[in-house]
Amino acid sequence: MAVLTPGGTTQFNLQDWAATAAGATHQKEVFNPTIYRYPGKIFGQGNQRKWERADLTEFGSGNLSTNDGSNLTSVSTMIGTPATITPVHRYIKTAWSEAEQAQIDIALRSGLPDEMEKCMAEGHDAAGLVNVASLTHVTTNAQVDAGIWRRVVSALMGYTNGEAMPGDSEKILGVFSHTAYSFLQNIEEFTHADVRGDSEDPLVKGIYTRGGGVNVRYSTVVYNDGSAWWNVVYVKEAFMIGWNLETHLTEDMNDLQRKLLLSSNMGVAVLNNNRAVAVKTTDDGSVL
């Protein structure tokens, strides 16, 4: 006896399409929001003035009657070399026909701007992290172990003359590639509450990224030069970000074509080389 099979027949096989589209994945900004922001527009080039350390000289001791203080020879200039920052214009453009929009049941305009903004944010952070490769202080290893981690933090304390200390309101920051996550989780400072710096609240939920008072974050857009990932441990004033145009969306119609254009004009640069240490890793962490 013949049996009806409407599910296998095109004209009877009813389907439904969701009126919305699931979003794509993008890396959130973890680096740029943590660095020094240039005060004002950078125009074609921003120039950030800097002070240098003063020179301390002892005047004398004991009987000073033979020196009236009028012949001091040590002079502190204290004028440092300015740091420069140049802008780059970036954009994301998409377009579609109004005729096409009229014949579909999903509003393209409602979902596209959010996706474009997430992509732009990822691109901005990637552009900022490229600057790690121009740092002066660099260490290169296949992986990061406890000894390397502690030497890096110790070196940064020295380079900043003690201004940056672990646990000091989480002043020291870090951005590491996701490929380094498995290595860092083998370091005591990241897994033991009393060493990590939050012994008052040892039952930490989720992924806790403080290591010995250093606030470490992970990113999938850490710069890779083809042979290594350029991770970084730093303080806020190691890098600077400057803007001429914050991320801005414009919409336009040209005959029957609707266009969305997202653009920005900004730059990121090294501000102080002695306030950051680049940590290059070559092991991909056995990424699946």
ZAMARGU-4260 file (C-alpha; in steps of 0.2 Angstrom, whole numbers, plus 5000, padded with zeros to 4 digits):
<rodrens>
0) 5000/5000/5000 | 5007/5017/4995 | 5010/5029/5010 | 5011/5048/5008 | 5027/5056/5012
5) 5024/5075/5012 | 5041/5078/5021 | 5050/5072/5006 | 5040/5082/4994 | 5046/5099/4990
10) 5029/5108/4989 | 5023/5100/5006 | 5040/5101/5015 | 5036/5117/5026 | 5052/5126/5033
15) 5054/5142/5044 | 5068/5155/5044 | 5072/5165/5059 | 5068/5183/5057 | 5085/5187/5065
20) 5103/5182/5062 | 5115/5175/5075 | 5130/5186/5077 | 5148/5182/5072 | 5162/5181/5085
25) 5175/5195/5088 | 5188/5198/5101 | 5183/5211/5114 | 5195/5226/5117 | 5207/5222/5132
30) 5222/5232/5128 | 5217/5249/5121 | 5206/5254/5136 | 5220/5251/5148 | 5233/5263/5141
35) 5236/5281/5142 | 5225/5292/5131 | 5232/5307/5122 | 5224/5323/5128 | 5215/5330/5113
40) 5216/5326/5094 | 5232/5320/5087 | 5229/5328/5069 | 5243/5322/5057 | 5254/5319/5072
45) 5253/5320/5090 | 5268/5324/5101 | 5268/5320/5119 | 5280/5329/5130 | 5289/5319/5143
50) 5300/5323/5159 | 5316/5314/5163 | 5322/5309/5180 | 5330/5323/5190 | 5348/5321/5196
55) 5351/5321/5215 | 5367/5328/5221 | 5373/5330/5239 | 5378/5348/5243 | 5390/5343/5258
60) 5390/5338/5276 | 5398/5344/5292 | 5404/5362/5292 | 5397/5371/5277 | 5405/5388/5280
65) 5417/5385/5266 | 5404/5383/5253 | 5391/5397/5251 | 5380/5387/5238 | 5384/5398/5224
70) 5395/5386/5214 | 5383/5372/5211 | 5388/5362/5195 | 5375/5348/5194 | 5361/5354/5183
75) 5345/5343/5180 | 5338/5347/5162 | 5323/5335/5165 | 5317/5337/5147 | 5314/5321/5139
80) 5312/5316/5121 | 5294/5317/5116 | 5284/5302/5110 | 5275/5304/5093 | 5259/5296/5088
85) 5252/5295/5070 | 5234/5291/5065 | 5227/5278/5053 | 5210/5279/5045 | 5200/5263/5046
90) 5183/5258/5039 | 5170/5245/5036 | 5158/5246/5022 | 5143/5236/5017 | 5129/5239/5005
95) 5113/5232/4998 | 5099/5235/4986 | 5082/5242/4992 | 5075/5230/4979 | 5083/5215/4988
100) 5077/5221/5005 | 5059/5223/4999 | 5059/5204/4995 | 5066/5197/5011 | 5059/5196/5028
105) 5074/5201/5039 | 5079/5219/5041 | 5097/5221/5037 | 5099/5238/5044 | 5094/5231/5062
110) 5109/5219/5064 | 5123/5225/5053 | 5129/5240/5063 | 5132/5230/5079 | 5142/5217/5069
115) 5153/5231/5061 | 5156/5239/5078 | 5162/5223/5085 | 5174/5220/5071 | 5181/5238/5072
120) 5184/5236/5090 | 5194/5220/5087 | 5204/5229/5074 | 5208/5243/5085 | 5215/5232/5099
125) 5225/5222/5086 | 5232/5238/5079 | 5237/5243/5097 | 5245/5226/5101 | 5257/5227/5086
130) 5267/5241/5095 | 5273/5228/5108 | 5285/5222/5094 | 5294/5239/5095 | 5298/5238/5114
135) 5316/5238/5120 | 5315/5225/5133 | 5311/5208/5126 | 5312/5190/5132 | 5309/5175/5121
140) 5304/5158/5127 | 5294/5143/5120 | 5283/5144/5136 | 5281/5155/5151 | 5285/5146/5167
145) 5285/5153/5185 | 5304/5158/5184 | 5301/5168/5168 | 5285/5176/5175 | 5294/5182/5191
150) 5309/5188/5182 | 5298/5198/5170 | 5288/5206/5184 | 5305/5209/5194 | 5312/5218/5178
155) 5297/5229/5176 | 5299/5235/5194 | 5317/5239/5191 | 5313/5248/5174 | 5300/5259/5182
160) 5311/5263/5197 | 5299/5254/5209 | 5284/5265/5203 | 5275/5249/5198 | 5274/5236/5211
165) 5264/5219/5211 | 5247/5221/5221 | 5248/5240/5220 | 5230/5243/5215 | 5234/5231/5201
170) 5245/5244/5193 | 5254/5231/5183 | 5244/5224/5168 | 5247/5210/5156 | 5240/5205/5139
175) 5244/5187/5134 | 5239/5177/5119 | 5226/5164/5122 | 5239/5151/5117 | 5248/5155/5133
180) 5233/5152/5145 | 5238/5134/5148 | 5256/5139/5153 | 5251/5153/5165 | 5239/5142/5174
185) 5254/5131/5179 | 5261/5146/5189 | 5257/5147/5207 | 5253/5165/5207 | 5238/5161/5195
190) 5231/5147/5205 | 5234/5149/5224 | 5223/5163/5232 | 5236/5168/5245 | 5249/5171/5231
195) 5237/5177/5218 | 5233/5192/5229 | 5215/5188/5234 | 5216/5177/5249 | 5202/5186/5257
200) 5190/5179/5243 | 5198/5162/5238 | 5183/5155/5230 | 5185/5163/5214 | 5171/5160/5201
205) 5176/5158/5182 | 5193/5162/5175 | 5203/5173/5187 | 5217/5182/5179 | 5227/5190/5192
210) 5244/5183/5195 | 5254/5189/5210 | 5245/5206/5210 | 5246/5208/5191 | 5230/5210/5181
215) 5232/5198/5166 | 5220/5197/5151 | 5220/5186/5136 | 5217/5190/5118 | 5216/5181/5102
220) 5223/5196/5092 | 5240/5197/5101 | 5253/5201/5088 | 5261/5186/5079 | 5276/5189/5068
225) 5275/5172/5060 | 5286/5164/5073 | 5281/5170/5090 | 5267/5179/5100 | 5272/5196/5107
230) 5263/5196/5124 | 5266/5210/5136 | 5267/5215/5154 | 5266/5234/5156 | 5259/5249/5166
235) 5246/5261/5159 | 5259/5274/5153 | 5269/5262/5143 | 5258/5265/5128 | 5247/5279/5122
240) 5231/5280/5111 | 5226/5295/5101 | 5210/5299/5091 | 5204/5311/5078 | 5188/5302/5075
245) 5180/5290/5087 | 5171/5275/5078 | 5157/5283/5068 | 5143/5276/5058 | 5136/5285/5043
250) 5122/5279/5032 | 5118/5284/5014 | 5107/5280/4999 | 5113/5281/4981 | 5098/5278/4970
255) 5092/5261/4976 | 5108/5256/4985 | 5109/5258/5004 | 5126/5260/5011 | 5133/5258/5029
260) 5150/5265/5032 | 5159/5263/5049 | 5175/5273/5051 | 5188/5279/5063 | 5204/5289/5064
265) 5216/5284/5077 | 5234/5278/5082 | 5243/5269/5095 | 5261/5271/5100 | 5274/5267/5113
270) 5275/5281/5126 | 5288/5274/5138 | 5299/5259/5134 | 5305/5257/5152 | 5287/5254/5157
275) 5284/5237/5148 | 5292/5221/5144 | 5288/5210/5129 | 5286/5192/5132 | 5288/5182/5116
280) 5281/5164/5116 | 5283/5152/5102 | 5273/5137/5108 | 5255/5137/5102 | 5249/5128/5118
285) 5244/5113/5108 | 5228/5122/5102 | 5215/5109/5097
</rodrens>
